[in-house]
Amino acid sequence: MDRTEKTVSSNRVYRGKILNLRIDNVMTPSGKKALREVVEHDPAVGVLPVTSDGTVLLIRQFRYALGQDILEIPAGLVDGGEDFPSAARRELQEEIGYYPGTLEEIGRMYNSPGFCTEQIILYLASDLRPSKLDQDDDEFIETVAVPAEEIASLLADGKIIDGKTFSALSWYLAFRA
């Protein structure tokens, strides 16, 4: 069965700094009309930095939309003309002050594919060496070292609520820890 929805009309109702909002009218495979709200978002990278002893370096930062501090892997948008690995290295240097000797892509994901186009490319960073770039002016980040043996309890106890971080840490437990 073909489950493809056909676009009948499309209207971009908002254009912002990091996202756009589009409202599309579609025809479903059954021939019914439906409305689709789509957040257009540039791709991003997320980096799981792991030290030589297996400690994972997370960041704690306030997320305005949630109204609270959360633990996350270093991450950010891919700048225009930048490739994914370069963006991952830059974000790692800006957010925790390390440069990865080894950078391995571990997966690609969509946090909310029901309405958002943002693809996040996840990386494992190892062989870390100090190399600091200036943080973005609007970011206030604290680095948090998490021993490998504490990762499972962070996940099980609901301490990790960010999707990319949950995915990266779960991958780490399944394949590396």
Secondary structure, DSSP 8 states (H G I E B T S, - for coil): -----EEEEEEEEEE-SSEEEEEEEEE-TTS-EEEEEEEEE--EEEEEEB-TTS-EEEEEEEETTTTEEEEE--EEE--TT--HHHHHHHHHHHHTSEEEEEEEEEEEEES-TTTB--EEEEEEEEEEEE------TT---EEEEE-HHHHHHHHHTT----HHHHHHHHHHHHHT-
